[in-house]
Amino acid sequence: MSRPAFVSFDEHKVMRIYQRNLPHWRQEGATYFVTYRLADSIPESVRRQWEGDKALWLKARGIVYDGVTGRWHAAFAKLTAMEQFQFHQHFNRQVQSCLDRGLGACHLRNAECLETVRAKILGNDGTRYHVGDFVIMPNHVHLLVTPVPGEELEMFLKQVKGASAVECNRHLGRSGTFWQAESYDHIVRTLEQLHAYRTYIADNPRNAGLVVPASARYVATWMDEWFKS
C-alpha cells in the first residue's frame, strides 16, 4: 500500500474555509486532527454555559453574540489572527475537557459498538483516505486522517459516522441521533504539531483516568516514516 508524503500547511496555496458552528479549513494533501462525539456527550446545561461565556468574550471585543449561526461570525472574522486563535483554543479545550469527563450514555463502551466504529474508520484506509493514529473513547473519537487527492474530509466523516450510527443503534436496540452532527477538525501544519497530536491521542485515556481496550487504539506505524526524511 502506497502512503503519501507529509504535506505541511501552506498559507500561499489554495484553501477552502467554511463556517458552521466551527471554522473548517481545507487544503489538498493536508492531514487533519479530527474529534467527533456522541450526541449526548455534552449536557445542554454545559452548552448553555459555554454560550454565555462566548457572549462575554465577544462583548469585550465589541461583538454582539447572536447564536451559533448568527451574524457575529462576520465581525469575528475581522479580529486579529491571534485573537481568533485564542478564542478557538479556549473553547476547544473546554470541549475536550468536558468529553474526558465521560458524560452521557457512553455507548462506545459497548464492545460491538467499539468494533463497529473501528471497522468503519479503517474501511477505506489506503484507497480514499489514509488513516493515522486514533483512539475511541467512551463518548468520542480522536483521529488523524489524510484524504487522497480529490476526496474531501466531509465525505470521510459522513461515511464513517453515518454507517456506524446505523449499526450501533441496532446493536443497542435504540433509534435516534447517535453522533453530534458537527465534528471538530484542524489541519496539521507541521511535523512537530503531528507529533503533539499523536502524543495527545496516545495519552488521552490515561489523562482521562480510563483504561480502554486494545481495540480502542490504533497506531499508524506508516506515519513514522514521515519523521525519518
N, C-alpha and C positions, 0 to 999 in steps of 0.2 A: 504494500500500500504506500503510495507516494504522499508524503506530507509536505505542507507548504513551508516556505521560509517565513521567519517572523517579519512583519511589516510594522515599522514604527508609525505613529500618528504623524501626519504631515499637514500642517495648517495651510500649506500652499496648494494642496491637492483638492480636487473636487470633493465636497462633502454634502450630505443632506442632513438637515436639522428639522425635526418636527416636535411639537409640544402637545402632550395630553395633560395629565396632572404633573408629569415629569418631562424634562427635556430628553430627547433621544438623538444622538449624533451617529451618523453612518458614514463610513468610508470603505471603499472596496479594498479587500485584503486585510482589514483590521481584525484583531482578536478582541472579544468582548468578555467582560466580567458581568455575569447576569445573576440576579436574585429574583426568584418568583415564589409566591407564598400561597398558602391555603386561604380561602375566602374568609374564614372566621379567626384568622391568626392575630388580628389586631382589633380589640373591642371598640365599639362605637364611642364609648366614653373617652378612650385614649385618643381616638382620631379627632374628636371634638376639641380636646385639649390642645392637640397639635395645631388645629385650625386657628385657635385663639393665639397661640404662640407665634404662628406665621403672621397673623394680622398685626401683632405688636411689633414684630421685627420689621415688617414692611412700613408700618406707620412711622417708625423712627426715621425712615428714609423718604418720607413724603409720598408713600404709595398707599392707596386705599385697597384693601383686600376684599374682593367681591366673590369669593368662592373658587374652587379648584379649576373651573373652566372659565373664570371671569376675565375681565379686561385688564386686570393688573399685570398680566404677562407682558403686555406691550411696554409698560413703564419699567417693569423689572429688567427687560432686555436692554434698557438704556443705562443700567447700573454698570459699574466697572466690572471687568472680568473677575477681579479678586473678590468683590462683594458677592457676585453671583456664585462663585466657588464656595465662599464661606457659608452662604445660605444653604446650598445643596449638601455640603459636607455636614453641617449641623443637623439638619433634619433627616438625612440618610442615616446618620449614626443613631438617631433616636429610633428609627425603624428597625435597624439591625439589633439594637439592644432589646427592644420590645419582643422581636421574634425569638431571641435567645431565652426569653422567659418561659417559652413553651406554652403559650396561651391557646385557647381553642381546643377543638377535639383532637388535634394532632394525629390525623388519620394516617400519616406516613410512618407511624409506629407499627401499623398493621403490616405483617410480613408480605402478604400478597400485594398490597399497595406499593410497598417499597420495591419489590421486584418488578412490578409493572412500570413504575416511574423510571427505574434504572434501564429497563429494556427499551422504553420509548426514547430516552436520551441517546442511547447508543445505536438506535435503529438504522440510521443512515450515516453513521460515522465513516468518514473516508470517501463518501460519494457526494453528498450535498453539503456537508459541513464536516469539520474536524473537531471532535470533542476533546477538550482538555480536562484538567482535574475537575472533579465535582464532589460534593457531599450532599446527601439527602438527610436533612434534619427532620424532626418530628412534624414541623409545620411549615417548612420552607426548603428551598433548594438553592445552593450556590454552585455556579459552574463557569468554566471558561470554554469558549467556543469560537471557532473561526469559520465563517461561511465560505464556501468556494466561490470564485468569481461568478457573478450573475445570480447568486442566491442572496436572499435578504434574511436578516436575523428574525424579522417578524414572522416569516413563514416557518422557520425552525421552531419558534416558540408556539405558534398556532398549532403546529403538528404535534409536538410533544405534550403540550398542555391539553389540547382537545382530545387526543386519543387516550391519554392516561386518565383524564377525568371520567370518561365513559366507563372504562374498565374498573377504576377504583370505586366508583359509585356502585357498580354491580357487585364487586367483592363485599362491599359494606352493606348492601341491601338498602341503599338510600338513593335519593334523587336530589336534584337542585344543583346550585353552583358549587363547584369543587375548588377551583383556583380563583384568586383575585385576578381581575381582568388585566390590569396593567402590571408589567414587570419593571424592575429597575435594571438598567444596563449602563455600562461605562466602557468606553474604548480604552484598551490597554495601550498606553502611549509609549512605554519603553520596556526594555528587558528588566530593568530594576523594578518597575511597577509590576510586571508579570511575576517576578519572584515574590513580591509582597503579597499579591493576590493568592498565589499558590500556598504560601505560608498561612494566610488567613483561612483558606479553605481547610487545610490540614489541621489547624488548631481549633477550628470553630467548635467541635463537640466538647473538647476539653475545657475551653474557655467558658462554655455554657454549662459546665458541670454535668455533662452527659457522657454516656458510653453508648455508641451506636454500633450496629452490626457491621461486619466487614463489608458486606454488600452495599452498605450505605456510602462507602467511599470508593473513589476511583482516582488513580494516579496515572496520568497520560505520560508514560515514560518517553514517548516520542518528542515531547516538549523539551526534554533535557538537552537534545541536540542543539537547540537554539542558543544555549549558553556556552557551547563549545566553539562557535565560529568567531 
